């Protein structure tokens, strides 16, 4: 039997994380590539999953259909800060 996730049981979090950089598939000078930095990003949403490998957020959650929209899967080791905005319950 599948557990139904309730909206009120989900944390709403703000996550600061470092995103990978990627070129636009054109030739680039190697020195220029070596000077690129990871891009700091902030994502806010319902915390759907959090473990040692990944953290998953959705910006929209439909409790009836058990679907989420605007999802992002973040490698947990790329997270620099997490702030809980609402709730204390983790869903795995």
PyMOL Python script that loads the backbone (N, CA, C, O; Angstrom):
from pymol import cmd

cmd.read_pdbstr("""\
ATOM      1  N   UNK A   1       0.841  -1.187   0.000  1.00  0.00           N
ATOM      2  CA  UNK A   1       0.000   0.000   0.000  1.00  0.00           C
ATOM      3  C   UNK A   1       0.882   1.246   0.000  1.00  0.00           C
ATOM      4  O   UNK A   1       1.827   1.332   0.785  1.00  0.00           O
ATOM      5  N   UNK A   2       0.586   2.208  -0.869  1.00  0.00           N
ATOM      6  CA  UNK A   2       1.353   3.435  -0.989  1.00  0.00           C
ATOM      7  C   UNK A   2       0.867   4.466   0.017  1.00  0.00           C
ATOM      8  O   UNK A   2      -0.334   4.679   0.185  1.00  0.00           O
ATOM      9  N   UNK A   3       1.829   5.103   0.685  1.00  0.00           N
ATOM     10  CA  UNK A   3       1.487   6.145   1.654  1.00  0.00           C
ATOM     11  C   UNK A   3       1.090   7.417   0.915  1.00  0.00           C
ATOM     12  O   UNK A   3       1.765   7.834  -0.026  1.00  0.00           O
ATOM     13  N   UNK A   4      -0.008   8.031   1.347  1.00  0.00           N
ATOM     14  CA  UNK A   4      -0.449   9.296   0.766  1.00  0.00           C
ATOM     15  C   UNK A   4       0.256  10.436   1.485  1.00  0.00           C
ATOM     16  O   UNK A   4       0.262  10.507   2.714  1.00  0.00           O
ATOM     17  N   UNK A   5       0.850  11.326   0.696  1.00  0.00           N
ATOM     18  CA  UNK A   5       1.537  12.488   1.250  1.00  0.00           C
ATOM     19  C   UNK A   5       0.542  13.632   1.401  1.00  0.00           C
ATOM     20  O   UNK A   5      -0.157  13.990   0.453  1.00  0.00           O
ATOM     21  N   UNK A   6       0.485  14.197   2.592  1.00  0.00           N
ATOM     22  CA  UNK A   6      -0.380  15.339   2.877  1.00  0.00           C
ATOM     23  C   UNK A   6       0.427  16.627   2.774  1.00  0.00           C
ATOM     24  O   UNK A   6       1.573  16.686   3.219  1.00  0.00           O
ATOM     25  N   UNK A   7      -0.170  17.651   2.188  1.00  0.00           N
ATOM     26  CA  UNK A   7       0.502  18.939   2.034  1.00  0.00           C
ATOM     27  C   UNK A   7       0.998  19.480   3.364  1.00  0.00           C
ATOM     28  O   UNK A   7       2.109  20.005   3.451  1.00  0.00           O
ATOM     29  N   UNK A   8       0.177  19.354   4.404  1.00  0.00           N
ATOM     30  CA  UNK A   8       0.541  19.902   5.708  1.00  0.00           C
ATOM     31  C   UNK A   8       1.702  19.157   6.362  1.00  0.00           C
ATOM     32  O   UNK A   8       2.300  19.661   7.313  1.00  0.00           O
ATOM     33  N   UNK A   9       2.029  17.962   5.862  1.00  0.00           N
ATOM     34  CA  UNK A   9       3.146  17.205   6.392  1.00  0.00           C
ATOM     35  C   UNK A   9       4.481  17.567   5.735  1.00  0.00           C
ATOM     36  O   UNK A   9       5.541  17.173   6.222  1.00  0.00           O
ATOM     37  N   UNK A  10       4.430  18.310   4.642  1.00  0.00           N
ATOM     38  CA  UNK A  10       5.646  18.653   3.904  1.00  0.00           C
ATOM     39  C   UNK A  10       6.283  19.938   4.434  1.00  0.00           C
ATOM     40  O   UNK A  10       5.591  20.902   4.761  1.00  0.00           O
ATOM     41  N   UNK A  11       7.592  19.931   4.511  1.00  0.00           N
ATOM     42  CA  UNK A  11       8.313  21.157   4.832  1.00  0.00           C
ATOM     43  C   UNK A  11       8.358  22.049   3.591  1.00  0.00           C
ATOM     44  O   UNK A  11       8.408  21.562   2.462  1.00  0.00           O
ATOM     45  N   UNK A  12       8.340  23.335   3.816  1.00  0.00           N
ATOM     46  CA  UNK A  12       8.666  24.297   2.766  1.00  0.00           C
ATOM     47  C   UNK A  12      10.035  24.838   3.132  1.00  0.00           C
ATOM     48  O   UNK A  12      10.244  25.334   4.239  1.00  0.00           O
ATOM     49  N   UNK A  13      10.972  24.737   2.188  1.00  0.00           N
ATOM     50  CA  UNK A  13      12.355  25.086   2.474  1.00  0.00           C
ATOM     51  C   UNK A  13      12.914  26.035   1.421  1.00  0.00           C
ATOM     52  O   UNK A  13      12.430  26.112   0.292  1.00  0.00           O
ATOM     53  N   UNK A  14      13.953  26.752   1.838  1.00  0.00           N
ATOM     54  CA  UNK A  14      14.785  27.538   0.932  1.00  0.00           C
ATOM     55  C   UNK A  14      16.145  26.859   0.936  1.00  0.00           C
ATOM     56  O   UNK A  14      16.740  26.653   1.994  1.00  0.00           O
ATOM     57  N   UNK A  15      16.641  26.509  -0.260  1.00  0.00           N
ATOM     58  CA  UNK A  15      17.905  25.788  -0.385  1.00  0.00           C
ATOM     59  C   UNK A  15      18.861  26.602  -1.248  1.00  0.00           C
ATOM     60  O   UNK A  15      18.554  26.926  -2.395  1.00  0.00           O
ATOM     61  N   UNK A  16      20.024  26.930  -0.684  1.00  0.00           N
ATOM     62  CA  UNK A  16      21.103  27.547  -1.455  1.00  0.00           C
ATOM     63  C   UNK A  16      22.034  26.431  -1.902  1.00  0.00           C
ATOM     64  O   UNK A  16      22.428  25.587  -1.097  1.00  0.00           O
ATOM     65  N   UNK A  17      22.387  26.423  -3.193  1.00  0.00           N
ATOM     66  CA  UNK A  17      23.226  25.347  -3.717  1.00  0.00           C
ATOM     67  C   UNK A  17      24.059  25.836  -4.888  1.00  0.00           C
ATOM     68  O   UNK A  17      23.768  26.870  -5.490  1.00  0.00           O
ATOM     69  N   UNK A  18      25.099  25.076  -5.199  1.00  0.00           N
ATOM     70  CA  UNK A  18      25.999  25.427  -6.289  1.00  0.00           C
ATOM     71  C   UNK A  18      25.671  24.580  -7.507  1.00  0.00           C
ATOM     72  O   UNK A  18      25.706  23.350  -7.453  1.00  0.00           O
ATOM     73  N   UNK A  19      25.352  25.256  -8.611  1.00  0.00           N
ATOM     74  CA  UNK A  19      24.973  24.589  -9.851  1.00  0.00           C
ATOM     75  C   UNK A  19      26.187  24.471 -10.766  1.00  0.00           C
ATOM     76  O   UNK A  19      27.058  25.341 -10.763  1.00  0.00           O
ATOM     77  N   UNK A  20      26.243  23.412 -11.535  1.00  0.00           N
ATOM     78  CA  UNK A  20      27.325  23.206 -12.492  1.00  0.00           C
ATOM     79  C   UNK A  20      27.190  24.199 -13.648  1.00  0.00           C
ATOM     80  O   UNK A  20      26.093  24.656 -13.970  1.00  0.00           O
ATOM     81  N   UNK A  21      28.300  24.512 -14.246  1.00  0.00           N
ATOM     82  CA  UNK A  21      28.315  25.374 -15.424  1.00  0.00           C
ATOM     83  C   UNK A  21      28.466  24.499 -16.660  1.00  0.00           C
ATOM     84  O   UNK A  21      29.094  23.442 -16.606  1.00  0.00           O
ATOM     85  N   UNK A  22      27.895  24.936 -17.760  1.00  0.00           N
ATOM     86  CA  UNK A  22      28.013  24.212 -19.019  1.00  0.00           C
ATOM     87  C   UNK A  22      28.136  25.227 -20.142  1.00  0.00           C
ATOM     88  O   UNK A  22      27.490  26.274 -20.122  1.00  0.00           O
ATOM     89  N   UNK A  23      28.972  24.906 -21.122  1.00  0.00           N
ATOM     90  CA  UNK A  23      29.088  25.828 -22.253  1.00  0.00           C
ATOM     91  C   UNK A  23      27.904  25.649 -23.188  1.00  0.00           C
ATOM     92  O   UNK A  23      27.052  24.788 -22.969  1.00  0.00           O
ATOM     93  N   UNK A  24      27.856  26.448 -24.208  1.00  0.00           N
ATOM     94  CA  UNK A  24      26.739  26.368 -25.153  1.00  0.00           C
ATOM     95  C   UNK A  24      27.116  25.530 -26.376  1.00  0.00           C
ATOM     96  O   UNK A  24      26.595  25.743 -27.471  1.00  0.00           O
ATOM     97  N   UNK A  25      28.019  24.585 -26.175  1.00  0.00           N
ATOM     98  CA  UNK A  25      28.456  23.657 -27.207  1.00  0.00           C
ATOM     99  C   UNK A  25      29.259  24.334 -28.313  1.00  0.00           C
ATOM    100  O   UNK A  25      29.251  23.891 -29.461  1.00  0.00           O
ATOM    101  N   UNK A  26      29.950  25.409 -27.952  1.00  0.00           N
ATOM    102  CA  UNK A  26      30.829  26.081 -28.899  1.00  0.00           C
ATOM    103  C   UNK A  26      32.272  25.938 -28.412  1.00  0.00           C
ATOM    104  O   UNK A  26      32.514  25.555 -27.267  1.00  0.00           O
ATOM    105  N   UNK A  27      33.208  26.243 -29.275  1.00  0.00           N
ATOM    106  CA  UNK A  27      34.617  26.203 -28.903  1.00  0.00           C
ATOM    107  C   UNK A  27      34.907  27.342 -27.947  1.00  0.00           C
ATOM    108  O   UNK A  27      34.501  28.482 -28.174  1.00  0.00           O
ATOM    109  N   UNK A  28      35.623  27.014 -26.862  1.00  0.00           N
ATOM    110  CA  UNK A  28      35.989  28.029 -25.885  1.00  0.00           C
ATOM    111  C   UNK A  28      37.461  27.894 -25.537  1.00  0.00           C
ATOM    112  O   UNK A  28      38.013  26.794 -25.501  1.00  0.00           O
ATOM    113  N   UNK A  29      38.073  29.020 -25.287  1.00  0.00           N
ATOM    114  CA  UNK A  29      39.462  29.040 -24.855  1.00  0.00           C
ATOM    115  C   UNK A  29      39.582  28.306 -23.521  1.00  0.00           C
ATOM    116  O   UNK A  29      38.762  28.516 -22.626  1.00  0.00           O
ATOM    117  N   UNK A  30      40.605  27.439 -23.375  1.00  0.00           N
ATOM    118  CA  UNK A  30      40.767  26.653 -22.159  1.00  0.00           C
ATOM    119  C   UNK A  30      40.968  27.537 -20.934  1.00  0.00           C
ATOM    120  O   UNK A  30      40.476  27.218 -19.851  1.00  0.00           O
ATOM    121  N   UNK A  31      41.690  28.649 -21.098  1.00  0.00           N
ATOM    122  CA  UNK A  31      41.896  29.558 -19.962  1.00  0.00           C
ATOM    123  C   UNK A  31      40.564  30.139 -19.493  1.00  0.00           C
ATOM    124  O   UNK A  31      40.314  30.246 -18.292  1.00  0.00           O
ATOM    125  N   UNK A  32      39.718  30.510 -20.440  1.00  0.00           N
ATOM    126  CA  UNK A  32      38.396  31.042 -20.107  1.00  0.00           C
ATOM    127  C   UNK A  32      37.566  29.990 -19.367  1.00  0.00           C
ATOM    128  O   UNK A  32      36.885  30.316 -18.394  1.00  0.00           O
ATOM    129  N   UNK A  33      37.616  28.730 -19.817  1.00  0.00           N
ATOM    130  CA  UNK A  33      36.881  27.660 -19.143  1.00  0.00           C
ATOM    131  C   UNK A  33      37.375  27.449 -17.719  1.00  0.00           C
ATOM    132  O   UNK A  33      36.577  27.207 -16.814  1.00  0.00           O
ATOM    133  N   UNK A  34      38.689  27.539 -17.515  1.00  0.00           N
ATOM    134  CA  UNK A  34      39.265  27.319 -16.195  1.00  0.00           C
ATOM    135  C   UNK A  34      38.889  28.417 -15.208  1.00  0.00           C
ATOM    136  O   UNK A  34      38.969  28.215 -13.997  1.00  0.00           O
ATOM    137  N   UNK A  35      38.483  29.570 -15.710  1.00  0.00           N
ATOM    138  CA  UNK A  35      38.124  30.691 -14.840  1.00  0.00           C
ATOM    139  C   UNK A  35      36.635  30.688 -14.465  1.00  0.00           C
ATOM    140  O   UNK A  35      36.204  31.492 -13.637  1.00  0.00           O
ATOM    141  N   UNK A  36      35.855  29.792 -15.068  1.00  0.00           N
ATOM    142  CA  UNK A  36      34.431  29.739 -14.736  1.00  0.00           C
ATOM    143  C   UNK A  36      34.236  29.244 -13.307  1.00  0.00           C
ATOM    144  O   UNK A  36      35.012  28.427 -12.810  1.00  0.00           O
ATOM    145  N   UNK A  37      33.210  29.737 -12.665  1.00  0.00           N
ATOM    146  CA  UNK A  37      32.872  29.379 -11.286  1.00  0.00           C
ATOM    147  C   UNK A  37      31.526  28.666 -11.261  1.00  0.00           C
ATOM    148  O   UNK A  37      30.702  28.819 -12.163  1.00  0.00           O
ATOM    149  N   UNK A  38      31.327  27.888 -10.210  1.00  0.00           N
ATOM    150  CA  UNK A  38      30.007  27.297 -10.008  1.00  0.00           C
ATOM    151  C   UNK A  38      29.004  28.416  -9.748  1.00  0.00           C
ATOM    152  O   UNK A  38      29.337  29.423  -9.124  1.00  0.00           O
ATOM    153  N   UNK A  39      27.791  28.239 -10.223  1.00  0.00           N
ATOM    154  CA  UNK A  39      26.767  29.281 -10.112  1.00  0.00           C
ATOM    155  C   UNK A  39      25.946  29.076  -8.840  1.00  0.00           C
ATOM    156  O   UNK A  39      25.328  28.023  -8.682  1.00  0.00           O
ATOM    157  N   UNK A  40      25.920  30.073  -7.910  1.00  0.00           N
ATOM    158  CA  UNK A  40      25.073  29.946  -6.722  1.00  0.00           C
ATOM    159  C   UNK A  40      23.598  30.149  -7.089  1.00  0.00           C
ATOM    160  O   UNK A  40      23.243  31.095  -7.792  1.00  0.00           O
ATOM    161  N   UNK A  41      22.755  29.243  -6.599  1.00  0.00           N
ATOM    162  CA  UNK A  41      21.326  29.251  -6.914  1.00  0.00           C
ATOM    163  C   UNK A  41      20.541  29.098  -5.612  1.00  0.00           C
ATOM    164  O   UNK A  41      21.002  28.438  -4.680  1.00  0.00           O
ATOM    165  N   UNK A  42      19.365  29.704  -5.548  1.00  0.00           N
ATOM    166  CA  UNK A  42      18.448  29.489  -4.435  1.00  0.00           C
ATOM    167  C   UNK A  42      17.150  28.931  -4.998  1.00  0.00           C
ATOM    168  O   UNK A  42      16.566  29.497  -5.923  1.00  0.00           O
ATOM    169  N   UNK A  43      16.703  27.810  -4.429  1.00  0.00           N
ATOM    170  CA  UNK A  43      15.428  27.199  -4.803  1.00  0.00           C
ATOM    171  C   UNK A  43      14.539  27.148  -3.566  1.00  0.00           C
ATOM    172  O   UNK A  43      15.012  26.878  -2.463  1.00  0.00           O
ATOM    173  N   UNK A  44      13.243  27.409  -3.759  1.00  0.00           N
ATOM    174  CA  UNK A  44      12.273  27.383  -2.660  1.00  0.00           C
ATOM    175  C   UNK A  44      11.134  26.462  -3.071  1.00  0.00           C
ATOM    176  O   UNK A  44      10.635  26.544  -4.194  1.00  0.00           O
ATOM    177  N   UNK A  45      10.723  25.582  -2.156  1.00  0.00           N
ATOM    178  CA  UNK A  45       9.605  24.708  -2.480  1.00  0.00           C
ATOM    179  C   UNK A  45       9.313  23.692  -1.409  1.00  0.00           C
ATOM    180  O   UNK A  45       9.899  23.705  -0.327  1.00  0.00           O
ATOM    181  N   UNK A  46       8.384  22.803  -1.742  1.00  0.00           N
ATOM    182  CA  UNK A  46       8.028  21.697  -0.858  1.00  0.00           C
ATOM    183  C   UNK A  46       9.141  20.652  -0.928  1.00  0.00           C
ATOM    184  O   UNK A  46       9.569  20.264  -2.015  1.00  0.00           O
ATOM    185  N   UNK A  47       9.605  20.202   0.234  1.00  0.00           N
ATOM    186  CA  UNK A  47      10.642  19.182   0.298  1.00  0.00           C
ATOM    187  C   UNK A  47       9.997  17.805   0.139  1.00  0.00           C
ATOM    188  O   UNK A  47       9.256  17.354   1.013  1.00  0.00           O
ATOM    189  N   UNK A  48      10.284  17.144  -0.982  1.00  0.00           N
ATOM    190  CA  UNK A  48       9.694  15.848  -1.299  1.00  0.00           C
ATOM    191  C   UNK A  48      10.596  14.709  -0.839  1.00  0.00           C
ATOM    192  O   UNK A  48      10.113  13.683  -0.360  1.00  0.00           O
ATOM    193  N   UNK A  49      11.905  14.890  -0.984  1.00  0.00           N
ATOM    194  CA  UNK A  49      12.863  13.847  -0.598  1.00  0.00           C
ATOM    195  C   UNK A  49      14.180  14.511  -0.222  1.00  0.00           C
ATOM    196  O   UNK A  49      14.585  15.516  -0.806  1.00  0.00           O
ATOM    197  N   UNK A  50      14.837  13.918   0.772  1.00  0.00           N
ATOM    198  CA  UNK A  50      16.158  14.392   1.167  1.00  0.00           C
ATOM    199  C   UNK A  50      16.942  13.198   1.708  1.00  0.00           C
ATOM    200  O   UNK A  50      16.560  12.600   2.714  1.00  0.00           O
ATOM    201  N   UNK A  51      18.039  12.858   1.034  1.00  0.00           N
ATOM    202  CA  UNK A  51      18.929  11.824   1.537  1.00  0.00           C
ATOM    203  C   UNK A  51      20.364  12.211   1.193  1.00  0.00           C
ATOM    204  O   UNK A  51      20.616  13.335   0.759  1.00  0.00           O
ATOM    205  N   UNK A  52      21.301  11.294   1.382  1.00  0.00           N
ATOM    206  CA  UNK A  52      22.714  11.635   1.183  1.00  0.00           C
ATOM    207  C   UNK A  52      23.032  11.916  -0.281  1.00  0.00           C
ATOM    208  O   UNK A  52      24.033  12.571  -0.573  1.00  0.00           O
ATOM    209  N   UNK A  53      22.206  11.439  -1.205  1.00  0.00           N
ATOM    210  CA  UNK A  53      22.478  11.613  -2.629  1.00  0.00           C
ATOM    211  C   UNK A  53      21.781  12.818  -3.253  1.00  0.00           C
ATOM    212  O   UNK A  53      22.392  13.584  -3.999  1.00  0.00           O
ATOM    213  N   UNK A  54      20.494  12.979  -2.940  1.00  0.00           N
ATOM    214  CA  UNK A  54      19.758  14.061  -3.603  1.00  0.00           C
ATOM    215  C   UNK A  54      18.697  14.657  -2.693  1.00  0.00           C
ATOM    216  O   UNK A  54      18.224  14.029  -1.746  1.00  0.00           O
ATOM    217  N   UNK A  55      18.344  15.893  -3.019  1.00  0.00           N
ATOM    218  CA  UNK A  55      17.273  16.626  -2.363  1.00  0.00           C
ATOM    219  C   UNK A  55      16.306  17.046  -3.465  1.00  0.00           C
ATOM    220  O   UNK A  55      16.715  17.653  -4.455  1.00  0.00           O
ATOM    221  N   UNK A  56      15.030  16.725  -3.294  1.00  0.00           N
ATOM    222  CA  UNK A  56      14.040  17.014  -4.332  1.00  0.00           C
ATOM    223  C   UNK A  56      13.004  17.992  -3.795  1.00  0.00           C
ATOM    224  O   UNK A  56      12.404  17.775  -2.742  1.00  0.00           O
ATOM    225  N   UNK A  57      12.807  19.082  -4.551  1.00  0.00           N
ATOM    226  CA  UNK A  57      11.806  20.099  -4.233  1.00  0.00           C
ATOM    227  C   UNK A  57      10.820  20.203  -5.388  1.00  0.00           C
ATOM    228  O   UNK A  57      11.172  19.952  -6.540  1.00  0.00           O
ATOM    229  N   UNK A  58       9.578  20.577  -5.069  1.00  0.00           N
ATOM    230  CA  UNK A  58       8.603  20.959  -6.087  1.00  0.00           C
ATOM    231  C   UNK A  58       8.026  22.310  -5.695  1.00  0.00           C
ATOM    232  O   UNK A  58       7.857  22.602  -4.511  1.00  0.00           O
ATOM    233  N   UNK A  59       7.722  23.133  -6.695  1.00  0.00           N
ATOM    234  CA  UNK A  59       7.147  24.450  -6.398  1.00  0.00           C
ATOM    235  C   UNK A  59       5.631  24.382  -6.270  1.00  0.00           C
ATOM    236  O   UNK A  59       5.013  25.262  -5.670  1.00  0.00           O
ATOM    237  N   UNK A  60       5.032  23.335  -6.835  1.00  0.00           N
ATOM    238  CA  UNK A  60       3.578  23.147  -6.749  1.00  0.00           C
ATOM    239  C   UNK A  60       3.299  21.708  -6.344  1.00  0.00           C
ATOM    240  O   UNK A  60       3.992  20.787  -6.777  1.00  0.00           O
ATOM    241  N   UNK A  61       2.268  21.516  -5.504  1.00  0.00           N
ATOM    242  CA  UNK A  61       1.915  20.179  -5.047  1.00  0.00           C
ATOM    243  C   UNK A  61       0.406  20.009  -5.076  1.00  0.00           C
ATOM    244  O   UNK A  61      -0.331  20.813  -4.505  1.00  0.00           O
ATOM    245  N   UNK A  62      -0.054  18.943  -5.754  1.00  0.00           N
ATOM    246  CA  UNK A  62      -1.474  18.607  -5.825  1.00  0.00           C
ATOM    247  C   UNK A  62      -1.696  17.380  -4.944  1.00  0.00           C
ATOM    248  O   UNK A  62      -1.353  16.260  -5.322  1.00  0.00           O
ATOM    249  N   UNK A  63      -2.271  17.606  -3.774  1.00  0.00           N
ATOM    250  CA  UNK A  63      -2.452  16.529  -2.804  1.00  0.00           C
ATOM    251  C   UNK A  63      -3.368  15.427  -3.336  1.00  0.00           C
ATOM    252  O   UNK A  63      -3.114  14.245  -3.104  1.00  0.00           O
ATOM    253  N   UNK A  64      -4.426  15.808  -4.045  1.00  0.00           N
ATOM    254  CA  UNK A  64      -5.388  14.823  -4.531  1.00  0.00           C
ATOM    255  C   UNK A  64      -4.754  13.853  -5.528  1.00  0.00           C
ATOM    256  O   UNK A  64      -4.936  12.640  -5.418  1.00  0.00           O
ATOM    257  N   UNK A  65      -4.015  14.382  -6.493  1.00  0.00           N
ATOM    258  CA  UNK A  65      -3.422  13.518  -7.520  1.00  0.00           C
ATOM    259  C   UNK A  65      -2.036  12.996  -7.123  1.00  0.00           C
ATOM    260  O   UNK A  65      -1.469  12.146  -7.809  1.00  0.00           O
ATOM    261  N   UNK A  66      -1.488  13.519  -5.995  1.00  0.00           N
ATOM    262  CA  UNK A  66      -0.146  13.153  -5.538  1.00  0.00           C
ATOM    263  C   UNK A  66       0.898  13.456  -6.613  1.00  0.00           C
ATOM    264  O   UNK A  66       1.784  12.647  -6.891  1.00  0.00           O
ATOM    265  N   UNK A  67       0.766  14.652  -7.214  1.00  0.00           N
ATOM    266  CA  UNK A  67       1.695  15.101  -8.249  1.00  0.00           C
ATOM    267  C   UNK A  67       2.335  16.423  -7.845  1.00  0.00           C
ATOM    268  O   UNK A  67       1.743  17.221  -7.119  1.00  0.00           O
ATOM    269  N   UNK A  68       3.544  16.635  -8.325  1.00  0.00           N
ATOM    270  CA  UNK A  68       4.239  17.888  -8.094  1.00  0.00           C
ATOM    271  C   UNK A  68       4.641  18.515  -9.403  1.00  0.00           C
ATOM    272  O   UNK A  68       4.869  17.821 -10.394  1.00  0.00           O
ATOM    273  N   UNK A  69       4.729  19.837  -9.403  1.00  0.00           N
ATOM    274  CA  UNK A  69       5.165  20.570 -10.589  1.00  0.00           C
ATOM    275  C   UNK A  69       6.351  21.449 -10.254  1.00  0.00           C
ATOM    276  O   UNK A  69       6.562  21.809  -9.096  1.00  0.00           O
ATOM    277  N   UNK A  70       7.111  21.788 -11.256  1.00  0.00           N
ATOM    278  CA  UNK A  70       8.267  22.648 -11.048  1.00  0.00           C
ATOM    279  C   UNK A  70       9.336  21.978 -10.200  1.00  0.00           C
ATOM    280  O   UNK A  70       9.939  22.605  -9.329  1.00  0.00           O
ATOM    281  N   UNK A  71       9.563  20.699 -10.463  1.00  0.00           N
ATOM    282  CA  UNK A  71      10.507  19.940  -9.655  1.00  0.00           C
ATOM    283  C   UNK A  71      11.963  20.243  -9.967  1.00  0.00           C
ATOM    284  O   UNK A  71      12.320  20.580 -11.095  1.00  0.00           O
ATOM    285  N   UNK A  72      12.787  20.116  -8.949  1.00  0.00           N
ATOM    286  CA  UNK A  72      14.233  20.228  -9.115  1.00  0.00           C
ATOM    287  C   UNK A  72      14.887  19.157  -8.244  1.00  0.00           C
ATOM    288  O   UNK A  72      14.533  18.983  -7.078  1.00  0.00           O
ATOM    289  N   UNK A  73      15.843  18.445  -8.831  1.00  0.00           N
ATOM    290  CA  UNK A  73      16.621  17.437  -8.115  1.00  0.00           C
ATOM    291  C   UNK A  73      18.019  18.015  -7.926  1.00  0.00           C
ATOM    292  O   UNK A  73      18.729  18.274  -8.897  1.00  0.00           O
ATOM    293  N   UNK A  74      18.406  18.215  -6.674  1.00  0.00           N
ATOM    294  CA  UNK A  74      19.673  18.854  -6.333  1.00  0.00           C
ATOM    295  C   UNK A  74      20.592  17.810  -5.703  1.00  0.00           C
ATOM    296  O   UNK A  74      20.182  17.135  -4.758  1.00  0.00           O
ATOM    297  N   UNK A  75      21.823  17.655  -6.199  1.00  0.00           N
ATOM    298  CA  UNK A  75      22.761  16.784  -5.494  1.00  0.00           C
ATOM    299  C   UNK A  75      22.974  17.330  -4.076  1.00  0.00           C
ATOM    300  O   UNK A  75      23.357  18.488  -3.909  1.00  0.00           O
ATOM    301  N   UNK A  76      22.731  16.513  -3.076  1.00  0.00           N
ATOM    302  CA  UNK A  76      22.793  16.974  -1.686  1.00  0.00           C
ATOM    303  C   UNK A  76      24.154  17.567  -1.341  1.00  0.00           C
ATOM    304  O   UNK A  76      24.230  18.511  -0.554  1.00  0.00           O
ATOM    305  N   UNK A  77      25.231  17.028  -1.915  1.00  0.00           N
ATOM    306  CA  UNK A  77      26.559  17.561  -1.601  1.00  0.00           C
ATOM    307  C   UNK A  77      26.813  18.931  -2.231  1.00  0.00           C
ATOM    308  O   UNK A  77      27.853  19.534  -1.966  1.00  0.00           O
ATOM    309  N   UNK A  78      25.896  19.436  -3.053  1.00  0.00           N
ATOM    310  CA  UNK A  78      26.022  20.781  -3.636  1.00  0.00           C
ATOM    311  C   UNK A  78      25.305  21.840  -2.792  1.00  0.00           C
ATOM    312  O   UNK A  78      25.413  23.033  -3.076  1.00  0.00           O
ATOM    313  N   UNK A  79      24.572  21.410  -1.757  1.00  0.00           N
ATOM    314  CA  UNK A  79      23.816  22.347  -0.924  1.00  0.00           C
ATOM    315  C   UNK A  79      24.756  23.045   0.058  1.00  0.00           C
ATOM    316  O   UNK A  79      25.535  22.400   0.760  1.00  0.00           O
ATOM    317  N   UNK A  80      24.668  24.373   0.094  1.00  0.00           N
ATOM    318  CA  UNK A  80      25.486  25.160   1.019  1.00  0.00           C
ATOM    319  C   UNK A  80      24.692  25.640   2.226  1.00  0.00           C
ATOM    320  O   UNK A  80      25.271  25.952   3.266  1.00  0.00           O
ATOM    321  N   UNK A  81      23.347  25.701   2.090  1.00  0.00           N
ATOM    322  CA  UNK A  81      22.508  26.171   3.191  1.00  0.00           C
ATOM    323  C   UNK A  81      21.070  25.723   2.947  1.00  0.00           C
ATOM    324  O   UNK A  81      20.580  25.738   1.818  1.00  0.00           O
ATOM    325  N   UNK A  82      20.401  25.320   4.041  1.00  0.00           N
ATOM    326  CA  UNK A  82      18.972  24.976   3.956  1.00  0.00           C
ATOM    327  C   UNK A  82      18.259  25.670   5.095  1.00  0.00           C
ATOM    328  O   UNK A  82      18.668  25.564   6.251  1.00  0.00           O
ATOM    329  N   UNK A  83      17.200  26.374   4.772  1.00  0.00           N
ATOM    330  CA  UNK A  83      16.395  27.071   5.760  1.00  0.00           C
ATOM    331  C   UNK A  83      14.978  26.517   5.698  1.00  0.00           C
ATOM    332  O   UNK A  83      14.349  26.527   4.640  1.00  0.00           O
ATOM    333  N   UNK A  84      14.474  26.033   6.837  1.00  0.00           N
ATOM    334  CA  UNK A  84      13.107  25.529   6.901  1.00  0.00           C
ATOM    335  C   UNK A  84      12.169  26.713   7.087  1.00  0.00           C
ATOM    336  O   UNK A  84      12.262  27.431   8.083  1.00  0.00           O
ATOM    337  N   UNK A  85      11.267  26.917   6.136  1.00  0.00           N
ATOM    338  CA  UNK A  85      10.325  28.029   6.185  1.00  0.00           C
ATOM    339  C   UNK A  85       9.013  27.633   6.846  1.00  0.00           C
ATOM    340  O   UNK A  85       8.327  28.470   7.432  1.00  0.00           O
ATOM    341  N   UNK A  86       8.659  26.322   6.747  1.00  0.00           N
ATOM    342  CA  UNK A  86       7.417  25.815   7.342  1.00  0.00           C
ATOM    343  C   UNK A  86       7.552  24.323   7.586  1.00  0.00           C
ATOM    344  O   UNK A  86       8.029  23.589   6.721  1.00  0.00           O
ATOM    345  N   UNK A  87       7.131  23.871   8.769  1.00  0.00           N
ATOM    346  CA  UNK A  87       7.055  22.453   9.065  1.00  0.00           C
ATOM    347  C   UNK A  87       8.348  21.831   9.564  1.00  0.00           C
ATOM    348  O   UNK A  87       9.421  22.427   9.475  1.00  0.00           O
ATOM    349  N   UNK A  88       8.222  20.635  10.082  1.00  0.00           N
ATOM    350  CA  UNK A  88       9.376  19.897  10.603  1.00  0.00           C
ATOM    351  C   UNK A  88       9.395  18.463  10.132  1.00  0.00           C
ATOM    352  O   UNK A  88      10.282  17.713  10.540  1.00  0.00           O
ATOM    353  N   UNK A  89       8.456  18.036   9.289  1.00  0.00           N
ATOM    354  CA  UNK A  89       8.316  16.644   8.917  1.00  0.00           C
ATOM    355  C   UNK A  89       9.057  16.372   7.607  1.00  0.00           C
ATOM    356  O   UNK A  89       8.802  17.046   6.609  1.00  0.00           O
ATOM    357  N   UNK A  90       9.964  15.401   7.593  1.00  0.00           N
ATOM    358  CA  UNK A  90      10.671  15.017   6.366  1.00  0.00           C
ATOM    359  C   UNK A  90       9.983  13.827   5.715  1.00  0.00           C
ATOM    360  O   UNK A  90       9.607  12.876   6.400  1.00  0.00           O
ATOM    361  N   UNK A  91       9.818  13.871   4.409  1.00  0.00           N
ATOM    362  CA  UNK A  91       9.246  12.773   3.643  1.00  0.00           C
ATOM    363  C   UNK A  91      10.366  12.140   2.831  1.00  0.00           C
ATOM    364  O   UNK A  91      11.099  12.843   2.135  1.00  0.00           O
ATOM    365  N   UNK A  92      10.503  10.845   2.910  1.00  0.00           N
ATOM    366  CA  UNK A  92      11.548  10.151   2.131  1.00  0.00           C
ATOM    367  C   UNK A  92      10.930   9.180   1.178  1.00  0.00           C
ATOM    368  O   UNK A  92      11.642   8.502   0.438  1.00  0.00           O
TER     369      UNK A  92
END
""", "prot")
cmd.dss("prot")
cmd.show_as("cartoon", "prot")
cmd.util.cbc("prot")
cmd.orient("prot")
